[in-house]
Amino acid sequence: MSNNRLFSFWNDLETCLKTGLPENETKNGGPSLFEAIYAKEDRLREFIHGMGGIQTS
């Protein structure tokens, strides 16, 4: 999940820190975080597995 979804957002971290604006899907008028995750079953599965992996670390 980190590579597929989050890595590109980290590229804009400096901009986010300077502006205080979101750098995720909503940046360009896209859906909210959870709307984006729930839009596709494989993306939701990846998110659930990612959260499960964080819990067991």
PDB file of N, CA, C and O in Angstrom:
ATOM      1  N   MET A   1       0.826  -1.179   0.000  1.00  0.00           N
ATOM      2  CA  MET A   1       0.000   0.000   0.000  1.00  0.00           C
ATOM      3  C   MET A   1       0.874   1.246   0.000  1.00  0.00           C
ATOM      4  O   MET A   1       0.572   2.217  -0.695  1.00  0.00           O
ATOM      5  N   SER A   2       1.936   1.225   0.762  1.00  0.00           N
ATOM      6  CA  SER A   2       2.800   2.405   0.826  1.00  0.00           C
ATOM      7  C   SER A   2       3.385   2.740  -0.537  1.00  0.00           C
ATOM      8  O   SER A   2       3.387   3.901  -0.944  1.00  0.00           O
ATOM      9  N   ASN A   3       3.877   1.739  -1.240  1.00  0.00           N
ATOM     10  CA  ASN A   3       4.446   1.981  -2.569  1.00  0.00           C
ATOM     11  C   ASN A   3       3.381   2.391  -3.571  1.00  0.00           C
ATOM     12  O   ASN A   3       3.571   3.352  -4.317  1.00  0.00           O
ATOM     13  N   ASN A   4       2.282   1.690  -3.599  1.00  0.00           N
ATOM     14  CA  ASN A   4       1.256   1.919  -4.620  1.00  0.00           C
ATOM     15  C   ASN A   4       0.457   3.193  -4.408  1.00  0.00           C
ATOM     16  O   ASN A   4       0.053   3.832  -5.379  1.00  0.00           O
ATOM     17  N   ARG A   5       0.225   3.569  -3.180  1.00  0.00           N
ATOM     18  CA  ARG A   5      -0.674   4.699  -2.937  1.00  0.00           C
ATOM     19  C   ARG A   5       0.015   5.895  -2.295  1.00  0.00           C
ATOM     20  O   ARG A   5      -0.201   7.028  -2.723  1.00  0.00           O
ATOM     21  N   LEU A   6       0.820   5.672  -1.301  1.00  0.00           N
ATOM     22  CA  LEU A   6       1.324   6.769  -0.487  1.00  0.00           C
ATOM     23  C   LEU A   6       2.621   7.410  -0.982  1.00  0.00           C
ATOM     24  O   LEU A   6       2.869   8.587  -0.719  1.00  0.00           O
ATOM     25  N   PHE A   7       3.437   6.652  -1.688  1.00  0.00           N
ATOM     26  CA  PHE A   7       4.753   7.161  -2.075  1.00  0.00           C
ATOM     27  C   PHE A   7       4.662   8.467  -2.856  1.00  0.00           C
ATOM     28  O   PHE A   7       5.419   9.401  -2.592  1.00  0.00           O
ATOM     29  N   SER A   8       3.753   8.539  -3.802  1.00  0.00           N
ATOM     30  CA  SER A   8       3.655   9.759  -4.615  1.00  0.00           C
ATOM     31  C   SER A   8       3.251  10.968  -3.777  1.00  0.00           C
ATOM     32  O   SER A   8       3.661  12.089  -4.078  1.00  0.00           O
ATOM     33  N   PHE A   9       2.464  10.761  -2.745  1.00  0.00           N
ATOM     34  CA  PHE A   9       2.063  11.876  -1.884  1.00  0.00           C
ATOM     35  C   PHE A   9       3.251  12.420  -1.089  1.00  0.00           C
ATOM     36  O   PHE A   9       3.325  13.619  -0.822  1.00  0.00           O
ATOM     37  N   TRP A  10       4.169  11.546  -0.717  1.00  0.00           N
ATOM     38  CA  TRP A  10       5.344  11.990   0.039  1.00  0.00           C
ATOM     39  C   TRP A  10       6.245  12.878  -0.808  1.00  0.00           C
ATOM     40  O   TRP A  10       6.993  13.692  -0.266  1.00  0.00           O
ATOM     41  N   ASN A  11       6.187  12.735  -2.124  1.00  0.00           N
ATOM     42  CA  ASN A  11       6.979  13.592  -3.003  1.00  0.00           C
ATOM     43  C   ASN A  11       6.598  15.058  -2.846  1.00  0.00           C
ATOM     44  O   ASN A  11       7.422  15.937  -3.100  1.00  0.00           O
ATOM     45  N   ASP A  12       5.377  15.334  -2.438  1.00  0.00           N
ATOM     46  CA  ASP A  12       4.882  16.695  -2.288  1.00  0.00           C
ATOM     47  C   ASP A  12       4.846  17.153  -0.834  1.00  0.00           C
ATOM     48  O   ASP A  12       4.137  18.103  -0.501  1.00  0.00           O
ATOM     49  N   LEU A  13       5.601  16.489   0.030  1.00  0.00           N
ATOM     50  CA  LEU A  13       5.590  16.818   1.454  1.00  0.00           C
ATOM     51  C   LEU A  13       5.988  18.271   1.699  1.00  0.00           C
ATOM     52  O   LEU A  13       5.356  18.956   2.503  1.00  0.00           O
ATOM     53  N   GLU A  14       7.026  18.747   1.018  1.00  0.00           N
ATOM     54  CA  GLU A  14       7.477  20.123   1.227  1.00  0.00           C
ATOM     55  C   GLU A  14       6.359  21.117   0.914  1.00  0.00           C
ATOM     56  O   GLU A  14       6.147  22.070   1.664  1.00  0.00           O
ATOM     57  N   THR A  15       5.649  20.898  -0.182  1.00  0.00           N
ATOM     58  CA  THR A  15       4.535  21.764  -0.560  1.00  0.00           C
ATOM     59  C   THR A  15       3.445  21.724   0.504  1.00  0.00           C
ATOM     60  O   THR A  15       2.898  22.758   0.887  1.00  0.00           O
ATOM     61  N   CYS A  16       3.140  20.533   0.970  1.00  0.00           N
ATOM     62  CA  CYS A  16       2.114  20.366   1.998  1.00  0.00           C
ATOM     63  C   CYS A  16       2.479  21.124   3.270  1.00  0.00           C
ATOM     64  O   CYS A  16       1.635  21.789   3.870  1.00  0.00           O
ATOM     65  N   LEU A  17       3.720  21.020   3.667  1.00  0.00           N
ATOM     66  CA  LEU A  17       4.157  21.701   4.891  1.00  0.00           C
ATOM     67  C   LEU A  17       4.112  23.220   4.735  1.00  0.00           C
ATOM     68  O   LEU A  17       3.809  23.940   5.686  1.00  0.00           O
ATOM     69  N   LYS A  18       4.415  23.698   3.536  1.00  0.00           N
ATOM     70  CA  LYS A  18       4.405  25.144   3.297  1.00  0.00           C
ATOM     71  C   LYS A  18       2.991  25.709   3.187  1.00  0.00           C
ATOM     72  O   LYS A  18       2.710  26.801   3.680  1.00  0.00           O
ATOM     73  N   THR A  19       2.098  24.951   2.532  1.00  0.00           N
ATOM     74  CA  THR A  19       0.758  25.470   2.268  1.00  0.00           C
ATOM     75  C   THR A  19      -0.282  25.025   3.281  1.00  0.00           C
ATOM     76  O   THR A  19      -1.264  25.730   3.511  1.00  0.00           O
ATOM     77  N   GLY A  20      -0.076  23.859   3.890  1.00  0.00           N
ATOM     78  CA  GLY A  20      -1.065  23.308   4.805  1.00  0.00           C
ATOM     79  C   GLY A  20      -2.229  22.655   4.076  1.00  0.00           C
ATOM     80  O   GLY A  20      -3.216  22.264   4.699  1.00  0.00           O
ATOM     81  N   LEU A  21      -2.116  22.536   2.755  1.00  0.00           N
ATOM     82  CA  LEU A  21      -3.184  21.929   1.959  1.00  0.00           C
ATOM     83  C   LEU A  21      -2.932  20.438   1.786  1.00  0.00           C
ATOM     84  O   LEU A  21      -1.784  19.997   1.847  1.00  0.00           O
ATOM     85  N   PRO A  22      -3.985  19.655   1.572  1.00  0.00           N
ATOM     86  CA  PRO A  22      -3.813  18.218   1.403  1.00  0.00           C
ATOM     87  C   PRO A  22      -3.021  17.885   0.143  1.00  0.00           C
ATOM     88  O   PRO A  22      -3.086  18.608  -0.851  1.00  0.00           O
ATOM     89  N   GLU A  23      -2.283  16.798   0.192  1.00  0.00           N
ATOM     90  CA  GLU A  23      -1.524  16.322  -0.957  1.00  0.00           C
ATOM     91  C   GLU A  23      -1.944  14.900  -1.334  1.00  0.00           C
ATOM     92  O   GLU A  23      -1.151  14.145  -1.897  1.00  0.00           O
ATOM     93  N   ASN A  24      -3.175  14.544  -1.028  1.00  0.00           N
ATOM     94  CA  ASN A  24      -3.671  13.215  -1.390  1.00  0.00           C
ATOM     95  C   ASN A  24      -4.610  13.332  -2.589  1.00  0.00           C
ATOM     96  O   ASN A  24      -4.478  14.264  -3.383  1.00  0.00           O
ATOM     97  N   GLU A  25      -5.552  12.408  -2.733  1.00  0.00           N
ATOM     98  CA  GLU A  25      -6.462  12.401  -3.884  1.00  0.00           C
ATOM     99  C   GLU A  25      -7.253  13.702  -4.019  1.00  0.00           C
ATOM    100  O   GLU A  25      -7.612  14.095  -5.130  1.00  0.00           O
ATOM    101  N   THR A  26      -7.524  14.363  -2.912  1.00  0.00           N
ATOM    102  CA  THR A  26      -8.340  15.579  -2.959  1.00  0.00           C
ATOM    103  C   THR A  26      -7.584  16.772  -3.537  1.00  0.00           C
ATOM    104  O   THR A  26      -8.193  17.795  -3.852  1.00  0.00           O
ATOM    105  N   LYS A  27      -6.279  16.652  -3.679  1.00  0.00           N
ATOM    106  CA  LYS A  27      -5.440  17.743  -4.171  1.00  0.00           C
ATOM    107  C   LYS A  27      -5.933  18.290  -5.509  1.00  0.00           C
ATOM    108  O   LYS A  27      -5.967  19.504  -5.707  1.00  0.00           O
ATOM    109  N   ASN A  28      -6.308  17.421  -6.407  1.00  0.00           N
ATOM    110  CA  ASN A  28      -6.739  17.826  -7.745  1.00  0.00           C
ATOM    111  C   ASN A  28      -8.242  17.666  -7.943  1.00  0.00           C
ATOM    112  O   ASN A  28      -8.710  17.426  -9.056  1.00  0.00           O
ATOM    113  N   GLY A  29      -8.992  17.803  -6.854  1.00  0.00           N
ATOM    114  CA  GLY A  29     -10.443  17.697  -6.942  1.00  0.00           C
ATOM    115  C   GLY A  29     -10.967  16.275  -6.955  1.00  0.00           C
ATOM    116  O   GLY A  29     -12.122  16.037  -7.308  1.00  0.00           O
ATOM    117  N   GLY A  30     -10.119  15.325  -6.572  1.00  0.00           N
ATOM    118  CA  GLY A  30     -10.530  13.928  -6.545  1.00  0.00           C
ATOM    119  C   GLY A  30     -11.386  13.616  -5.329  1.00  0.00           C
ATOM    120  O   GLY A  30     -11.703  14.503  -4.536  1.00  0.00           O
ATOM    121  N   PRO A  31     -11.751  12.367  -5.190  1.00  0.00           N
ATOM    122  CA  PRO A  31     -12.596  11.958  -4.064  1.00  0.00           C
ATOM    123  C   PRO A  31     -11.835  12.022  -2.745  1.00  0.00           C
ATOM    124  O   PRO A  31     -10.609  12.121  -2.721  1.00  0.00           O
ATOM    125  N   SER A  32     -12.584  11.965  -1.656  1.00  0.00           N
ATOM    126  CA  SER A  32     -11.952  11.945  -0.339  1.00  0.00           C
ATOM    127  C   SER A  32     -11.171  10.648  -0.162  1.00  0.00           C
ATOM    128  O   SER A  32     -11.306   9.712  -0.950  1.00  0.00           O
ATOM    129  N   LEU A  33     -10.360  10.612   0.879  1.00  0.00           N
ATOM    130  CA  LEU A  33      -9.507   9.458   1.153  1.00  0.00           C
ATOM    131  C   LEU A  33     -10.275   8.139   1.108  1.00  0.00           C
ATOM    132  O   LEU A  33      -9.901   7.225   0.373  1.00  0.00           O
ATOM    133  N   PHE A  34     -11.338   8.043   1.884  1.00  0.00           N
ATOM    134  CA  PHE A  34     -12.051   6.773   1.965  1.00  0.00           C
ATOM    135  C   PHE A  34     -12.914   6.504   0.737  1.00  0.00           C
ATOM    136  O   PHE A  34     -13.141   5.343   0.395  1.00  0.00           O
ATOM    137  N   GLU A  35     -13.391   7.528   0.079  1.00  0.00           N
ATOM    138  CA  GLU A  35     -14.093   7.317  -1.195  1.00  0.00           C
ATOM    139  C   GLU A  35     -13.135   6.705  -2.208  1.00  0.00           C
ATOM    140  O   GLU A  35     -13.518   5.811  -2.963  1.00  0.00           O
ATOM    141  N   ALA A  36     -11.908   7.173  -2.229  1.00  0.00           N
ATOM    142  CA  ALA A  36     -10.906   6.635  -3.155  1.00  0.00           C
ATOM    143  C   ALA A  36     -10.561   5.190  -2.814  1.00  0.00           C
ATOM    144  O   ALA A  36     -10.447   4.350  -3.706  1.00  0.00           O
ATOM    145  N   ILE A  37     -10.397   4.901  -1.537  1.00  0.00           N
ATOM    146  CA  ILE A  37     -10.036   3.537  -1.125  1.00  0.00           C
ATOM    147  C   ILE A  37     -11.181   2.569  -1.398  1.00  0.00           C
ATOM    148  O   ILE A  37     -10.942   1.460  -1.876  1.00  0.00           O
ATOM    149  N   TYR A  38     -12.407   2.958  -1.109  1.00  0.00           N
ATOM    150  CA  TYR A  38     -13.551   2.068  -1.278  1.00  0.00           C
ATOM    151  C   TYR A  38     -14.039   1.980  -2.726  1.00  0.00           C
ATOM    152  O   TYR A  38     -14.913   1.165  -3.024  1.00  0.00           O
ATOM    153  N   ALA A  39     -13.498   2.794  -3.628  1.00  0.00           N
ATOM    154  CA  ALA A  39     -13.959   2.810  -5.013  1.00  0.00           C
ATOM    155  C   ALA A  39     -13.616   1.519  -5.757  1.00  0.00           C
ATOM    156  O   ALA A  39     -14.331   1.113  -6.673  1.00  0.00           O
ATOM    157  N   LYS A  40     -12.527   0.886  -5.359  1.00  0.00           N
ATOM    158  CA  LYS A  40     -12.102  -0.345  -6.037  1.00  0.00           C
ATOM    159  C   LYS A  40     -11.822  -1.419  -5.002  1.00  0.00           C
ATOM    160  O   LYS A  40     -11.161  -1.170  -3.993  1.00  0.00           O
ATOM    161  N   GLU A  41     -12.328  -2.604  -5.259  1.00  0.00           N
ATOM    162  CA  GLU A  41     -12.189  -3.692  -4.293  1.00  0.00           C
ATOM    163  C   GLU A  41     -10.728  -4.047  -4.041  1.00  0.00           C
ATOM    164  O   GLU A  41     -10.351  -4.301  -2.897  1.00  0.00           O
ATOM    165  N   ASP A  42      -9.902  -4.071  -5.076  1.00  0.00           N
ATOM    166  CA  ASP A  42      -8.498  -4.426  -4.877  1.00  0.00           C
ATOM    167  C   ASP A  42      -7.760  -3.355  -4.067  1.00  0.00           C
ATOM    168  O   ASP A  42      -6.854  -3.681  -3.300  1.00  0.00           O
ATOM    169  N   ARG A  43      -8.133  -2.097  -4.227  1.00  0.00           N
ATOM    170  CA  ARG A  43      -7.531  -1.017  -3.442  1.00  0.00           C
ATOM    171  C   ARG A  43      -7.941  -1.131  -1.973  1.00  0.00           C
ATOM    172  O   ARG A  43      -7.125  -0.904  -1.080  1.00  0.00           O
ATOM    173  N   LEU A  44      -9.196  -1.479  -1.725  1.00  0.00           N
ATOM    174  CA  LEU A  44      -9.668  -1.671  -0.357  1.00  0.00           C
ATOM    175  C   LEU A  44      -8.958  -2.846   0.292  1.00  0.00           C
ATOM    176  O   LEU A  44      -8.550  -2.762   1.451  1.00  0.00           O
ATOM    177  N   ARG A  45      -8.808  -3.933  -0.439  1.00  0.00           N
ATOM    178  CA  ARG A  45      -8.113  -5.107   0.093  1.00  0.00           C
ATOM    179  C   ARG A  45      -6.669  -4.748   0.442  1.00  0.00           C
ATOM    180  O   ARG A  45      -6.170  -5.140   1.497  1.00  0.00           O
ATOM    181  N   GLU A  46      -6.006  -4.012  -0.429  1.00  0.00           N
ATOM    182  CA  GLU A  46      -4.635  -3.584  -0.177  1.00  0.00           C
ATOM    183  C   GLU A  46      -4.559  -2.705   1.078  1.00  0.00           C
ATOM    184  O   GLU A  46      -3.638  -2.852   1.882  1.00  0.00           O
ATOM    185  N   PHE A  47      -5.515  -1.801   1.244  1.00  0.00           N
ATOM    186  CA  PHE A  47      -5.564  -0.935   2.425  1.00  0.00           C
ATOM    187  C   PHE A  47      -5.745  -1.763   3.694  1.00  0.00           C
ATOM    188  O   PHE A  47      -5.049  -1.543   4.685  1.00  0.00           O
ATOM    189  N   ILE A  48      -6.672  -2.709   3.664  1.00  0.00           N
ATOM    190  CA  ILE A  48      -6.934  -3.558   4.841  1.00  0.00           C
ATOM    191  C   ILE A  48      -5.692  -4.366   5.194  1.00  0.00           C
ATOM    192  O   ILE A  48      -5.336  -4.473   6.367  1.00  0.00           O
ATOM    193  N   HIS A  49      -5.040  -4.929   4.202  1.00  0.00           N
ATOM    194  CA  HIS A  49      -3.817  -5.696   4.469  1.00  0.00           C
ATOM    195  C   HIS A  49      -2.707  -4.789   5.001  1.00  0.00           C
ATOM    196  O   HIS A  49      -1.945  -5.185   5.883  1.00  0.00           O
ATOM    197  N   GLY A  50      -2.619  -3.578   4.465  1.00  0.00           N
ATOM    198  CA  GLY A  50      -1.619  -2.623   4.961  1.00  0.00           C
ATOM    199  C   GLY A  50      -1.849  -2.257   6.409  1.00  0.00           C
ATOM    200  O   GLY A  50      -0.904  -2.191   7.195  1.00  0.00           O
ATOM    201  N   MET A  51      -3.110  -2.017   6.773  1.00  0.00           N
ATOM    202  CA  MET A  51      -3.420  -1.678   8.165  1.00  0.00           C
ATOM    203  C   MET A  51      -3.180  -2.868   9.079  1.00  0.00           C
ATOM    204  O   MET A  51      -2.718  -2.702  10.208  1.00  0.00           O
ATOM    205  N   GLY A  52      -3.490  -4.066   8.598  1.00  0.00           N
ATOM    206  CA  GLY A  52      -3.222  -5.271   9.389  1.00  0.00           C
ATOM    207  C   GLY A  52      -1.722  -5.473   9.604  1.00  0.00           C
ATOM    208  O   GLY A  52      -1.293  -5.893  10.679  1.00  0.00           O
ATOM    209  N   GLY A  53      -0.930  -5.172   8.573  1.00  0.00           N
ATOM    210  CA  GLY A  53       0.517  -5.292   8.678  1.00  0.00           C
ATOM    211  C   GLY A  53       1.092  -4.320   9.697  1.00  0.00           C
ATOM    212  O   GLY A  53       2.022  -4.658  10.429  1.00  0.00           O
ATOM    213  N   ILE A  54       0.545  -3.127   9.742  1.00  0.00           N
ATOM    214  CA  ILE A  54       1.014  -2.123  10.719  1.00  0.00           C
ATOM    215  C   ILE A  54       0.706  -2.584  12.132  1.00  0.00           C
ATOM    216  O   ILE A  54       1.517  -2.393  13.038  1.00  0.00           O
ATOM    217  N   GLN A  55      -0.464  -3.193  12.330  1.00  0.00           N
ATOM    218  CA  GLN A  55      -0.855  -3.643  13.676  1.00  0.00           C
ATOM    219  C   GLN A  55       0.037  -4.746  14.195  1.00  0.00           C
ATOM    220  O   GLN A  55       0.288  -4.823  15.398  1.00  0.00           O
ATOM    221  N   THR A  56       0.521  -5.600  13.313  1.00  0.00           N
ATOM    222  CA  THR A  56       1.308  -6.751  13.763  1.00  0.00           C
ATOM    223  C   THR A  56       2.793  -6.440  13.852  1.00  0.00           C
ATOM    224  O   THR A  56       3.567  -7.275  14.319  1.00  0.00           O
ATOM    225  N   SER A  57       3.206  -5.259  13.413  1.00  0.00           N
ATOM    226  CA  SER A  57       4.637  -4.902  13.452  1.00  0.00           C
ATOM    227  C   SER A  57       5.096  -4.582  14.844  1.00  0.00           C
ATOM    228  O   SER A  57       6.267  -4.264  15.050  1.00  0.00           O
TER     229      SER A  57
END
